[in-house]
Amino acid sequence: MAVKPDTRRTIRHAVEQYYAIRKTRGIAFSPDGAELAFITNTTGTGEVWRVSTQGGWPHQLTISGRNVAQISWGSDPDQLVYLADREGDENYELFLLSRRGGMPVPLTTAAGTQSHFGDWSPDGKQIAYSSNKRDPAHFDVYVVDSESGAERMLWQDNHANMVLSWSPCGRYLAVQQFEQNANQDLYLLTMASGEACYLTPHEGLVRHCGGVWEPDGEGFLFLTDHGRDFMGLARMDIASRGWKYLETPASDITEVALSRDGRWLALTVNREGNLNLEVKDRLRDRVLDLTEFQQGVTSELTFSRHGDQFAFYHESACRARDLWVIDLPDASVQRGCLCVPDYRQVTFSMIGGIPPEELCMPQVVSYRSFDGLEIPAFLFVPRGGKPDGTLPAVLW
């Protein structure tokens, strides 16, 4: 007589299963806001896919076997640009890709060098990017025509310079210059002349990150820890070349995004290790109720071209990194209201055979440093386990 297996026994998972998580990254709205392009390694290598913003089965656009690192959709609904390396060598090149798929067209072909995508021009005809093809130790700024492939060097400089964003009027490029991880600066490049204006003079180690333009092009928002322990939100005024803080919480703001009409402002704020999402309606002086996403990490904040949708990634100890979309409420909602928006998950990354309900969320605990500062930390206790000194532990 066959023995019926005891299905009530504790399920043990192999360590390899915890590493078998399919990773999703990159967000690019189509010009009409109907679709999203993203990157996932479901096939084993990061490839470009697209999916309806309402969800559904995604369509794979590339089968190159290259590792795709960035994706962006221009104003032409059929034209995307992506960044990919060769067999994991991290020497990234730019490619143009049709929304329908097919063979991509290389925009940069200097073997053994690195290129980094920056931004599309407002008219969708040019792409600004950084490359070290002149000198492996330094990144210059280039502009390439997406139709003819003709390019020009806009700025030659012996530093690591990364293109951030094109001004709405098309006159300027915001560029971030890296000295080291704790020291970066912002420059403004004039497209017509290639002239570079140094925007963030300072002494010591100071971080200046990002460049999100206001609709009128009179200024842009960025993050900095100038004179502070934490990264705050600041505004750069183009006319005066001066800046001031807008928000200075007692923790780091890690990312900022602004809708094209300037109405919606999105931030992520590091609160005890959780990167909390905040979305604010600047027109009606209200915020969205995003309680669902307060535990874990939120990243890659992206507004649709028309500003009626907002996309981001969210992950936690019990949830793989996936793409979510929020339908932003219209202007009819009253001022000062806490709005509960409609949101939906549009990608579904997999965890290697481990049911999410068997994973555990951490407890936030703290310990005292040598100088009396309270340091927050995560404590993971297995489901059903008791922290009574009998459990084995890993300290990271």
C-alpha positions in Angstrom: 0.0 0.0 0.0 1.4 3.4 -1.1 2.2 5.8 1.7 0.6 9.2 1.2 3.1 12.0 1.6 2.7 14.3 4.5 1.9 17.7 2.8 1.8 19.4 6.2 5.6 19.2 6.7 7.6 22.4 6.7 8.7 23.3 3.1 12.4 24.0 2.8 13.7 26.0 -0.2 17.1 25.8 -1.8 19.3 28.9 -1.6 19.4 29.0 -5.4 15.6 29.6 -5.4 16.1 32.9 -3.6 18.5 34.0 -6.3 16.2 33.0 -9.2 14.3 36.3 -9.3 13.5 37.7 -12.8 14.5 41.3 -12.8 12.6 44.1 -14.5 13.8 47.7 -15.1 13.5 50.7 -17.4 10.4 52.7 -18.1 9.4 54.4 -21.4 5.9 55.6 -22.1 4.8 55.6 -25.8 4.0 59.2 -27.0 0.2 58.5 -26.7 0.5 56.9 -23.3 -1.1 53.6 -24.5 2.0 51.4 -24.0 5.1 51.0 -21.9 8.5 49.7 -23.0 10.6 48.0 -20.3 13.5 45.6 -19.9 13.4 42.2 -18.3 15.7 39.2 -18.1 12.9 36.6 -18.2 14.7 34.9 -21.1 18.0 34.9 -19.3 19.3 38.2 -20.7 17.9 41.7 -20.4 15.7 42.4 -23.5 13.3 45.1 -24.6 9.5 44.3 -24.2 6.4 46.4 -24.5 3.0 46.1 -22.8 -0.3 48.0 -22.7 -0.5 50.5 -19.8 -3.7 48.7 -18.9 -1.7 45.4 -18.5 -1.9 42.2 -20.4 0.5 39.9 -22.2 3.8 41.7 -23.1 5.5 41.6 -26.5 9.2 40.9 -26.8 11.0 43.4 -29.2 14.6 42.3 -29.0 16.2 38.9 -29.2 19.8 40.1 -29.5 21.2 38.2 -26.4 22.8 41.5 -25.4 22.3 42.9 -22.0 20.0 46.0 -22.4 20.6 48.7 -19.8 18.4 51.7 -20.8 15.3 52.2 -22.9 13.6 55.5 -24.1 10.7 56.3 -26.4 11.0 59.4 -28.7 8.2 61.6 -30.0 7.9 59.3 -33.0 5.5 56.5 -31.9 7.5 53.9 -33.9 11.0 54.8 -32.7 12.7 53.7 -29.5 16.3 53.9 -28.5 18.1 51.5 -26.2 21.5 50.9 -24.7 23.1 47.4 -24.7 26.6 45.8 -24.3 28.2 42.8 -25.9 28.2 39.6 -23.9 28.3 41.4 -20.6 31.5 43.4 -21.3 29.7 46.6 -20.1 30.8 48.5 -23.2 27.4 49.9 -24.1 26.2 51.0 -27.5 23.1 52.9 -28.7 20.5 51.3 -30.9 17.4 52.4 -32.6 14.4 50.0 -32.6 11.0 50.0 -34.1 8.0 49.5 -31.9 7.1 46.5 -34.0 10.5 44.9 -33.3 12.8 43.8 -36.2 16.5 44.3 -36.4 17.8 47.3 -34.4 20.0 50.0 -36.1 23.3 50.8 -34.3 23.8 54.5 -33.6 27.3 54.1 -32.0 29.7 51.5 -33.3 33.1 52.3 -31.6 34.1 48.9 -30.3 35.5 48.7 -26.8 34.1 52.0 -25.7 31.1 53.0 -23.6 28.2 55.2 -24.5 25.4 56.4 -22.1 22.0 57.6 -23.3 21.0 61.0 -22.2 17.8 62.4 -23.7 15.9 63.0 -26.9 15.6 66.6 -28.3 12.2 68.2 -27.8 11.4 67.6 -31.5 12.5 64.0 -31.3 15.1 64.3 -34.1 18.3 64.2 -32.1 19.7 62.1 -29.2 22.2 63.5 -26.7 24.6 61.0 -25.1 28.0 60.6 -23.4 30.9 58.5 -24.7 34.5 57.8 -23.9 35.5 57.0 -27.5 37.9 59.9 -27.6 39.7 58.9 -24.4 38.8 55.8 -22.3 39.3 57.8 -19.1 36.8 60.6 -19.9 33.3 61.0 -21.2 32.5 63.7 -23.7 29.0 64.9 -24.8 27.7 64.1 -28.3 24.6 64.7 -30.3 23.4 62.3 -33.0 20.7 62.7 -35.6 18.3 59.7 -35.3 17.5 59.6 -39.0 20.9 60.2 -40.7 23.2 59.0 -38.0 25.3 62.2 -38.3 26.8 63.2 -35.1 28.9 66.0 -33.5 30.8 66.4 -30.3 29.1 69.1 -28.3 31.5 69.2 -25.4 35.0 67.8 -24.9 36.1 67.7 -21.3 38.5 65.5 -19.3 35.9 64.3 -16.7 33.1 61.8 -16.5 30.2 63.8 -18.0 26.7 62.4 -18.2 23.8 64.0 -20.1 20.8 64.5 -17.8 18.0 66.3 -19.8 17.3 68.6 -22.7 15.5 71.9 -21.9 11.9 72.1 -23.3 13.0 74.9 -25.7 15.8 72.8 -27.0 18.4 75.5 -26.2 20.2 73.7 -23.3 21.4 70.4 -22.0 21.8 69.8 -18.3 24.9 67.6 -17.6 26.2 66.0 -14.5 30.0 65.8 -13.9 31.4 63.0 -11.7 34.5 63.6 -9.6 33.7 60.7 -7.3 30.6 59.1 -5.6 30.4 61.8 -3.0 31.3 64.7 -5.3 29.3 65.7 -8.4 28.6 69.0 -10.2 26.0 70.3 -12.7 26.8 72.1 -16.0 24.6 73.8 -18.5 25.6 73.3 -22.2 24.3 75.8 -24.8 23.4 73.8 -27.9 24.3 76.5 -30.5 27.8 77.2 -29.2 28.7 74.2 -27.1 29.6 76.6 -24.3 29.6 75.0 -20.8 28.4 77.0 -17.8 29.4 75.7 -14.3 26.3 75.9 -12.1 27.3 74.4 -8.7 30.6 75.8 -7.4 31.5 74.5 -4.0 34.2 73.4 -1.6 34.7 69.9 -0.3 32.6 66.9 -1.1 29.1 67.8 -2.3 26.6 65.8 -4.4 24.5 67.5 -7.1 22.2 65.0 -9.0 19.5 65.1 -11.6 18.1 67.9 -13.8 14.3 67.8 -14.2 13.2 70.8 -16.3 10.2 73.0 -15.6 7.7 73.4 -18.5 8.8 77.0 -19.3 12.5 76.1 -19.3 13.2 78.9 -16.8 14.6 76.4 -14.3 15.1 72.8 -13.3 14.9 70.7 -10.1 17.8 68.7 -8.8 19.0 67.0 -5.6 21.9 68.1 -3.5 23.4 67.8 0.0 25.2 71.2 -0.1 25.5 72.3 3.5 23.4 69.4 4.8 23.7 65.8 5.9 20.9 64.7 3.6 19.9 65.1 0.0 17.3 67.9 -0.4 15.3 69.1 -3.4 16.5 72.4 -5.0 15.6 74.6 -7.9 18.1 76.1 -10.4 17.2 79.4 -12.0 18.6 79.6 -15.5 18.5 83.4 -15.8 20.5 84.1 -12.6 22.4 80.8 -12.5 21.5 80.7 -8.8 19.6 78.0 -6.8 17.7 77.5 -3.6 16.3 74.6 -1.6 12.6 73.7 -1.9 12.4 70.7 0.4 14.8 69.7 3.1 13.6 66.6 5.0 15.7 65.0 7.8 16.4 62.1 5.5 17.6 61.7 1.9 15.4 62.5 -1.1 16.6 59.9 -3.6 14.8 60.6 -6.8 12.6 63.4 -8.3 10.3 63.6 -11.3 8.0 66.3 -12.7 5.2 66.0 -15.2 5.6 68.0 -18.4 3.0 70.5 -17.5 4.6 71.0 -14.0 1.5 70.0 -12.2 2.6 66.7 -10.6 5.8 66.3 -8.5 7.0 62.9 -7.5 9.7 62.1 -4.9 11.2 59.1 -3.2 12.3 59.7 0.4 14.5 57.3 2.4 12.7 56.7 5.7 14.5 54.1 7.8 15.6 52.1 4.7 12.3 52.2 2.9 12.2 54.4 -0.2 8.8 55.9 0.2 6.9 57.4 -2.8 5.3 60.8 -2.6 3.2 62.2 -5.5 1.9 65.8 -5.1 -0.6 67.8 -7.1 0.9 71.2 -7.1 -2.1 72.8 -8.8 -4.6 71.6 -6.1 -2.2 71.4 -3.1 -3.0 67.7 -2.5 -1.1 64.4 -2.2 -1.9 60.9 -3.3 -2.6 58.2 -0.8 0.1 55.6 -1.6 0.0 53.5 1.5 0.4 50.4 -0.6 3.9 51.3 -1.5 5.4 52.6 1.8 7.2 49.4 2.7 10.0 48.5 0.3 11.9 50.4 -2.5 10.2 52.6 -5.1 12.3 53.8 -8.1 12.4 55.0 -11.7 9.6 57.6 -11.4 8.2 58.4 -14.8 5.3 60.5 -16.0 3.5 60.0 -19.3 3.9 62.7 -22.0 0.3 64.0 -21.3 0.8 63.8 -17.5 -2.3 61.7 -17.0 -0.4 58.5 -16.0 2.6 57.8 -13.7 4.7 54.7 -13.7 7.3 53.4 -11.3 8.9 50.2 -9.9 8.3 48.8 -6.5 9.8 45.9 -4.7 10.0 44.6 -1.1 11.1 41.6 0.9 8.0 39.8 -0.2 7.5 41.3 -3.7 9.8 41.1 -6.8 10.6 44.4 -8.6 7.7 45.2 -10.9 6.2 48.0 -12.9 3.1 49.8 -11.7 0.9 52.5 -13.3 -1.2 55.1 -11.6 -4.0 57.0 -13.3 -3.7 60.5 -12.1 -6.9 62.2 -11.0 -8.2 65.2 -13.0 -8.3 68.8 -11.8 -11.9 68.5 -10.6 -10.9 67.0 -7.2 -11.1 69.6 -4.5 -8.0 71.4 -3.1 -6.4 69.8 0.0 -7.9 66.4 -0.6 -6.0 63.2 0.1 -6.7 61.3 -3.1 -6.7 57.5 -3.4 -5.7 56.9 -7.1 -6.4 53.9 -9.4 -3.2 51.9 -9.8 -2.3 48.5 -11.3 0.6 46.2 -11.7 1.6 45.7 -15.4 4.6 43.3 -15.1 4.9 40.1 -13.1 8.4 39.1 -12.3 8.9 35.7 -10.8 10.5 34.4 -7.7 12.0 31.0 -8.1 9.3 28.7 -6.9 8.8 30.4 -3.5 5.2 31.5 -2.7 5.3 35.1 -1.6 3.3 34.3 1.5 6.2 32.2 2.8 8.5 35.3 2.7 8.6 37.7 5.6 8.7 41.5 5.8 11.3 42.9 8.2 10.8 44.7 11.4 12.5 48.1 11.7 14.8 48.1 14.7 17.6 50.4 15.8 20.9 50.3 17.5 23.0 53.0 19.1 26.3 54.0 17.5 29.5 55.0 19.3 28.4 58.7 19.2 24.9 58.1 20.4 23.2 58.2 17.0 20.4 55.8 16.6 20.9 53.6 13.4 17.9 52.0 11.8 18.1 48.4 10.7 16.0 45.6 9.3 15.4 42.4 11.4 14.1 39.4 9.4 12.5 36.7 11.5 11.2 33.6 9.7 7.5 33.1 9.7 6.5 31.2 12.8 10.0 31.7 14.4 10.7 33.4 17.7 13.7 35.6 18.3 14.5 33.7 21.5 18.2 33.1 20.9 17.8 29.7 19.2 17.6 30.9 15.6 20.8 31.0 13.5 21.4 34.5 12.2 23.2 36.4 9.4 24.5 39.9 10.1 25.0 42.0 7.0 
